[in-house]
């Protein structure tokens, strides 16, 4: 394999690593919302394994997995804008800026890398066919 | 076995046990930070009639975890982090030759057949930078901007004490999110070094089982 080909194969690995970062951050994002006194956000526990499932899907179907990751990143951003955990004290790490920087961005990058890699593979295979 | 090989094996063993202690201190730091962040966060205390200040600040925080109150958990967290800092410095010193060697041949590691070494290098550098940021923010929270009475209300108004233009709550947010990133990168770091971990663990396991087998043989004789 030449150098250009190897550089391309960095994408799925980078996507996987960003996905792991996003998955860990999402776990802590969920824990922040569990500080809500009325316990309105217990359902968020079901969201925690989603990035892992999406990464497994992306291992087989890169485009679908990547798309799901992007959707998850966007939906988390909107969720953070509209939902607010109730707690009389200070909740450390709470804020839309932190959510975008540490949760949404890694998931988004992971998804985009998978989609870009998928598109590149399609392009290369089309060129070979021609 | 040649002398060089024996030396390498001994270095491997020292590295392995240092890493085990490193992981243990990471677990203590993480567990205490989890307790401080989510189990007994600031503001969780005895509320309403029993605490006039609604559990915020000096009036609250009466809850304990494993019989230890919050302020002691803060101390445990701080000192575990100091031990962790020392162990990481030791870890870097032990791997100094590897760091220098790989730095000189960075280009070949990214293009050639040794790409994994390049990935390990990047993960180590990122981990080191994040850890430095986390340590610094931790020291700011601990020594420069320690929690004071009624600090919370000044902080809400935006007129709290600052360091480098940032209030204590912002330093705390940076501290916790950088630590989350550290957890994620440590997972990646372990994945990248997984083969080495398994290989050395197997060797140590074999060594231990060998000890017991020879004992039982001696008894039978």
Interface residues (C-beta under 8 A of the other chain):
Chain A: X3 X6 X13 X17 X20 X21 X23 X24 X25 X28 X31 X34 X35 X87 X88 X89 X90 X91 X92 X93 X94 X95 X98 X101 X102
Chain B: X37 X38 X41 X42 X43 X44 X47 X54 X55 X56 X60 X111 X115 X119 X152 X155 X169 X172 X173 X175 X176 X177 X180 X181 X183 X184 X185 X187 X188 X191
